């Protein structure tokens, strides 16, 4: 992979070099060929038509020729067969009036005294005139190029070879430097795909922000991986507990059912009635467990239909407390209700709100001694309603407080028998959140627990 990246950089340099050479060569030929519409060579050769003879067969420049020369800031000299000037127009003062053959060759090859001169020939009758047309050197220039053909191709070959080697070397060096961080990034992403989160990268240089993002991503993925493993372990424990909860009543139902259906067993009416009650009790326990599983699934996926009506929250709490105290197991327990309002009307689902409150109150009763006192305090503020379920029981360890509402978590309490499905607090939390509320828990060992429910309360809701 590293060589592939480096080869891409080197290839890019070679392509850029080729494009540069092509463009440069085209530009050179373009300017040598004088890519503009004006061509001094063509103008000089065609200018002979503007040189004519007078009555004495002496050369004169036509008005059109003069206009053309003036337009191009040029001047002209017409020479006889001996190189002596016989006519001129617009020539500078320092211009010689006689030219030797060697001087004509020289000025035709180089730019001289700020002028670039081109020569032409005009035949008139039996005479042959030479004429010189000079252009400003800033407009047109001449530079001779000399080369030896036998050395030219060898020189070009060596130059091209050195150039290619230089490009390859520079491309390799730059490619290695530039591809090194890219290669590190690819390796880092590959490690992350293999769930290797330990390597840390020094965030510096051009890719500093990328390395910082990679480190952050690695930390987040490691956290998610740890959380996933924790949730998976908790889920397995929860399934094991759930299996135990299902198997215990099923085993009891199966045992008593087989005993009652055995023709070899002599069972009197009293025992048969007792066995039937045990089977019915275990069946009810199974039904409650399956119902809790169904409810928590529907709440988690937001498919539990809520029938929202404006009702008195205090009345719902009173009904829940009365139902709990009517249970023979909790008849002697103490539950108090305090409120700073006589009525608090809210939009709630009566049945499910009662289910959530029931689960929270029963949790405080089941996991605390009989002498524990439960207090329910309700307060209404301008935009919220606070419900607190307070007990002075044994409290909850700090390491378990944040996990009590998790779906797969179950507190292991050797002092209390396994009761229910273990989903009571999870269901309560999901019902409260379905009512756009929040639930928090605060507890200190040996000092008690406070469960706080907060609901938004629009000021437009009636309160009478």
C-alpha positions in Angstrom: 0.0 0.0 0.0 2.8 2.4 0.9 4.5 1.8 -2.5 1.2 2.4 -4.3 0.8 5.7 -2.6 4.4 6.7 -3.4 4.0 5.6 -7.0 0.9 7.8 -7.3 2.9 10.8 -6.2 5.8 10.0 -8.6 3.4 9.3 -11.4 1.7 12.7 -10.7 5.1 14.5 -11.0 5.9 12.7 -14.3 2.5 13.6 -15.8 3.0 17.2 -14.7 6.4 17.2 -16.2 5.1 15.9 -19.5 2.3 18.5 -19.6 4.8 21.2 -18.8 7.1 20.2 -21.6 4.2 20.0 -24.1 2.9 23.4 -23.1 6.3 24.9 -23.1 7.3 23.6 -26.5 4.0 24.7 -28.0 4.4 28.2 -26.5 8.0 28.4 -27.9 6.9 27.5 -31.4 3.9 29.8 -31.1 6.0 32.8 -30.2 8.8 31.9 -32.7 6.2 31.6 -35.4 4.8 34.9 -34.2 1.4 33.6 -33.4 -0.1 37.1 -33.7 -1.7 38.3 -36.9 1.3 40.6 -37.6 4.2 38.9 -39.3 7.3 41.2 -40.1 8.6 38.6 -42.6 5.4 38.5 -44.6 5.0 42.3 -44.4 8.6 42.8 -45.7 8.1 40.4 -48.6 4.7 41.8 -49.5 5.9 45.5 -49.2 7.6 45.4 -52.6 4.2 46.3 -54.1 4.3 49.6 -52.4 7.7 50.5 -54.0 7.4 51.9 -57.5 9.5 53.9 -60.0 9.0 57.5 -60.9 9.4 59.1 -64.4 13.2 58.8 -64.1 12.9 55.2 -62.8 13.9 56.2 -59.3 12.1 54.3 -56.4 9.4 56.0 -54.4 7.2 54.8 -51.5 3.4 54.9 -52.1 1.1 56.6 -49.6 -0.4 53.2 -48.7 3.1 51.9 -47.9 3.9 54.9 -45.8 0.7 54.4 -43.9 1.5 50.8 -43.3 5.0 51.7 -42.1 3.7 54.4 -39.8 1.1 52.0 -38.3 3.9 49.5 -37.4 6.4 52.2 -36.2 8.8 51.1 -39.0 11.1 52.9 -41.4 12.5 51.9 -44.8 15.6 52.3 -46.9 15.8 51.4 -50.6 19.3 50.5 -51.9 20.7 50.2 -55.4 22.8 47.4 -56.7 25.9 48.8 -54.9 24.2 49.0 -51.5 23.8 52.8 -51.6 20.7 54.5 -50.4 18.5 55.8 -53.2 15.3 56.3 -51.3 14.2 56.3 -47.6 11.3 57.2 -45.3 11.2 57.9 -41.6 14.7 56.6 -41.0 16.7 57.7 -37.9 19.4 60.2 -38.2 22.2 57.8 -37.3 21.3 55.4 -40.1 24.2 54.8 -42.6 23.6 55.6 -46.3 25.8 52.8 -47.7 25.9 49.1 -46.7 28.6 46.6 -47.6 27.5 43.0 -48.1 29.0 41.9 -44.8 27.0 44.6 -43.0 23.8 43.6 -44.7 24.3 40.1 -43.5 25.1 41.3 -40.0 22.0 43.5 -39.6 19.8 40.9 -41.2 20.9 38.4 -38.5 20.9 40.6 -35.3 19.0 43.4 -33.8 21.1 46.6 -34.1 20.7 50.0 -32.4 17.2 49.2 -31.1 15.9 48.1 -34.5 15.3 44.8 -36.1 15.8 44.8 -39.8 14.3 42.6 -42.5 15.4 42.7 -46.2 13.5 42.3 -49.4 14.1 42.7 -53.2 12.0 44.8 -55.6 12.5 44.3 -59.4 11.6 47.3 -61.5 12.0 47.0 -65.2 15.6 46.0 -65.8 16.7 47.0 -62.3 16.9 45.3 -58.9 16.5 47.3 -55.7 17.1 46.0 -52.2 15.1 47.5 -49.4 15.4 47.4 -45.6 12.4 47.6 -43.3 13.3 48.2 -39.6 10.9 47.6 -36.7 11.5 48.6 -33.1 13.4 46.0 -31.1 10.7 46.1 -28.4 8.2 44.9 -31.0 10.2 42.4 -33.0 13.6 40.8 -32.0 16.0 38.3 -33.6 18.3 35.9 -31.8 20.3 33.3 -33.7 20.4 29.7 -32.6 23.5 27.6 -33.3 23.8 23.9 -32.8 25.7 20.9 -34.0 23.4 18.1 -35.2 25.8 15.3 -34.2 25.8 16.4 -30.5 22.2 17.7 -30.4 20.4 14.4 -29.9 23.0 13.0 -27.4 22.7 16.2 -25.4 18.9 16.1 -25.4 19.1 12.4 -24.4 21.4 13.2 -21.4 19.4 16.2 -20.4 16.1 14.3 -20.6 17.6 11.4 -18.6 18.9 13.6 -15.9 15.6 15.4 -15.8 13.6 12.2 -15.4 16.0 10.9 -12.7 15.7 14.1 -10.8 11.9 14.0 -11.1 11.8 10.4 -9.9 14.1 11.2 -7.0 12.2 14.3 -5.9 8.9 12.5 -6.5 10.1 9.5 -4.3 11.3 11.8 -1.5 8.2 14.0 -1.5 6.0 10.9 -2.0 7.5 9.2 0.9 7.2 12.2 3.1 3.6 12.9 2.1 2.5 9.2 2.0 3.9 8.4 5.5 1.1 10.1 7.4 -1.5 8.8 4.9 -0.1 5.3 5.4 -0.4 5.8 9.2 -4.0 7.0 8.8 -4.8 3.9 6.8 -3.1 1.7 9.4 -5.0 3.5 12.2 -8.4 2.9 10.5 -7.5 -0.7 9.9 -6.7 -1.2 13.6 -10.0 0.4 14.6 -11.8 -2.0 12.2 -10.0 -4.8 14.1 -11.2 -3.3 17.4 -7.6 -2.4 18.4 -8.1 0.9 20.4 -4.9 1.1 22.4 -2.5 2.9 20.0 -2.3 6.7 20.5 -1.2 9.1 17.8 0.9 12.2 18.3 -1.3 15.0 17.0 1.1 17.3 15.1 1.9 18.5 11.6 -0.4 18.8 8.6 -2.7 16.0 9.8 -2.9 17.2 13.4 -6.7 17.5 13.4 -7.1 14.1 11.8 -4.9 12.5 14.4 -6.9 14.2 17.2 -10.1 13.0 15.7 -8.7 9.5 15.4 -7.7 9.5 19.1 -11.2 10.8 20.0 -12.9 8.1 17.8 -10.7 5.4 19.4 -11.7 6.5 22.9 -15.4 6.6 21.9 -15.2 3.2 20.3 -13.4 1.7 23.2 -16.1 3.2 25.6 -18.8 1.7 23.3 -17.1 -1.6 23.2 -16.8 -1.7 27.0 -20.4 -0.7 27.4 -21.5 -3.3 24.8 -19.6 -6.0 26.7 -21.1 -4.8 30.0 -24.6 -4.8 28.5 -24.0 -8.2 26.9 -22.9 -9.7 30.2 -25.8 -8.0 32.0 -28.2 -9.3 29.4 -26.9 -12.9 29.8 -27.3 -12.6 33.6 -30.8 -11.2 33.1 -31.7 -14.0 30.8 -30.4 -16.5 33.3 -32.5 -14.9 36.1 -35.5 -14.8 33.8 -35.0 -18.5 33.0 -34.9 -19.2 36.7 -38.0 -17.1 37.3 -39.9 -19.0 34.6 -38.6 -22.4 35.5 -39.5 -22.2 39.2 -43.3 -21.7 38.8 -43.4 -24.0 35.8 -41.7 -26.8 37.7 -44.2 -26.3 40.5 -47.2 -26.3 38.1 -45.8 -29.4 36.3 -45.2 -31.3 39.6 -48.6 -30.7 41.1 -50.4 -31.3 37.8 -48.6 -34.6 37.4 -49.4 -35.5 41.1 -53.1 -34.7 40.6 -53.4 -36.5 37.3 -51.7 -39.7 38.6 -54.4 -42.4 39.0 -52.1 -44.2 41.5 -52.2 -41.3 43.9 -55.0 -41.1 46.4 -55.7 -37.3 46.9 -58.4 -36.1 49.1 -60.5 -33.0 48.3 -58.6 -30.7 50.7 -55.2 -31.5 49.2 -56.6 -31.3 45.6 -58.0 -27.8 46.4 -54.6 -26.8 47.9 -52.7 -28.1 44.9 -55.1 -26.2 42.6 -54.5 -23.0 44.4 -50.8 -23.4 44.2 -51.0 -24.1 40.4 -53.3 -21.0 40.0 -50.8 -18.9 42.0 -47.9 -19.9 39.9 -49.9 -19.4 36.7 -50.7 -15.9 37.8 -47.0 -15.3 38.6 -46.1 -16.5 35.1 -48.7 -14.3 33.5 -47.4 -11.3 35.4 -43.9 -12.0 34.3 -44.8 -12.4 30.6 -47.0 -9.3 30.8 -44.0 -7.3 32.2 -41.8 -8.5 29.4 -44.4 -7.4 26.9 -44.9 -4.0 28.4 -41.2 -3.2 28.6 -40.7 -4.2 25.0 -43.6 -2.1 23.8 -42.4 0.9 25.9 -38.9 0.6 24.6 -40.1 0.6 21.0 -42.7 3.4 21.6 -45.6 1.2 20.5 -47.5 1.3 23.8 -50.8 3.2 23.2 -51.3 5.9 25.9 -54.8 7.3 26.5 -54.0 10.8 27.7 -56.6 12.6 29.7 -56.6 15.6 32.1 -56.8 14.0 35.6 -56.0 14.9 39.1 -52.5 13.4 39.8 -53.1 13.5 43.5 -56.2 11.4 43.2 -54.2 8.8 41.1 -51.6 8.6 43.8 -54.2 8.2 46.5 -55.8 5.3 44.6 -52.4 3.7 44.2 -51.6 3.9 47.9 -55.0 2.5 48.8 -54.5 -0.5 46.5 -51.1 -1.2 47.9 -52.3 -1.0 51.5 -55.3 -3.2 50.7 -52.8 -6.0 50.0 -52.6 -8.2 53.1 -48.8 -8.3 52.9 -48.6 -4.5 53.3 -51.6 -3.7 55.4 -49.5 -2.8 58.4 -47.0 -0.7 56.5 -47.0 3.1 56.8 -47.4 5.3 53.7 -48.0 9.1 54.0 -49.0 11.5 51.3 -48.1 15.2 51.5 -48.9 17.9 48.9 -48.8 21.7 48.8 -51.9 21.6 46.5 -55.4 20.2 46.9 -55.5 19.2 43.3 -53.0 19.0 40.5 -54.5 18.4 37.1 -52.3 16.9 34.4 -52.6 15.2 31.0 -51.8 11.5 31.9 -52.8 8.0 31.2 -54.5 6.9 34.4 -53.7 3.2 34.1 -50.1 3.4 33.2 -49.3 6.2 35.6 -50.8 4.2 38.4 -48.7 1.2 37.2 -45.5 3.3 37.5 -46.3 4.6 40.9 -47.3 1.1 42.1 -44.0 -0.3 41.0 -42.0 2.4 42.7 -43.9 2.1 46.0 -43.7 -1.7 46.0 -40.0 -1.5 45.4 -39.6 0.7 48.5 -41.7 -1.7 50.5 -40.2 -5.0 49.3 -36.5 -4.1 49.7 -36.8 -2.5 53.1 -37.6 -3.7 56.6 -41.2 -3.7 57.9 -40.5 -0.7 60.1 -39.6 1.4 57.1 -41.8 4.5 56.6 -42.8 5.6 53.1 -43.5 9.2 52.4 -44.9 10.6 49.1 -44.4 14.3 48.6 -46.0 16.2 45.7 -45.1 19.8 44.8 -46.2 22.0 42.0 -44.2 24.9 40.6 -45.0 27.2 37.7 -43.9 24.9 35.0 -43.3 21.6 36.6 -44.7 19.0 39.1 -42.3 17.1 41.4 -43.3 13.8 42.9 -40.9 12.3 45.5 -41.1 8.8 47.0 -39.1 8.9 50.2 -38.2 6.1 52.5 -36.0 5.8 55.6 -34.9 2.3 54.8 -31.5 0.7 54.4 -30.6 2.6 51.2 -28.8 1.4 48.1 -25.1 1.1 47.5 -23.7 3.9 45.3 -22.3 1.5 42.6 -25.8 0.1 42.0 -27.8 3.4 42.0 -27.1 4.3 38.4 -27.9 0.8 37.1 -31.3 0.2 38.9 -33.3 1.4 35.9 -31.4 -0.6 33.3 -33.4 -3.2 31.6 -31.0 -6.1 32.1 -29.9 -5.2 35.6 -31.2 -6.9 38.7 -30.0 -6.3 42.3 -28.7 -9.4 44.0 -30.1 -9.1 47.6 -29.6 -12.3 49.6 -31.9 -11.0 52.4 -34.9 -10.7 50.1 -36.6 -13.4 48.1 -36.8 -13.1 44.3 -40.1 -11.3 43.7 -41.7 -10.4 40.3 -39.9 -10.1 37.0 -37.2 -7.7 38.0 -38.5 -5.2 35.5 -40.5 -3.0 37.8 -38.2 0.0 37.9 -37.5 -0.3 34.2 -41.2 -0.2 33.4 -41.7 2.7 35.8 -38.9 4.7 34.2 -40.2 4.0 30.7 -43.8 5.0 31.6 -42.6 8.3 33.2 -40.5 9.1 30.1 -43.5 8.3 27.9 -45.3 11.1 29.8 -42.4 13.5 28.9 -41.1 13.3 32.4 -37.8 12.3 34.1 -36.9 10.0 37.0 -33.8 10.1 39.3 -32.7 8.3 42.4 -30.7 9.4 45.3 -29.8 7.1 48.2 -27.4 6.7 51.1 -26.8 3.4 52.8 -28.6 3.1 56.2 -30.3 6.5 55.6 -32.9 5.8 53.0 -33.8 6.5 49.4 -35.5 9.3 47.4 -37.0 8.7 44.0 -37.8 11.9 42.2 -40.3 12.3 39.3 -40.4 15.6 37.3 -43.2 16.4 34.9 -43.6 19.5 32.8 -46.7 21.3 33.8 -48.0 24.0 31.4 -49.5 27.0 33.2 -52.6 26.7 31.0 -53.6 23.4 32.7 -56.6 23.8 35.1 -55.7 23.3 38.7 -59.1 23.4 40.3 
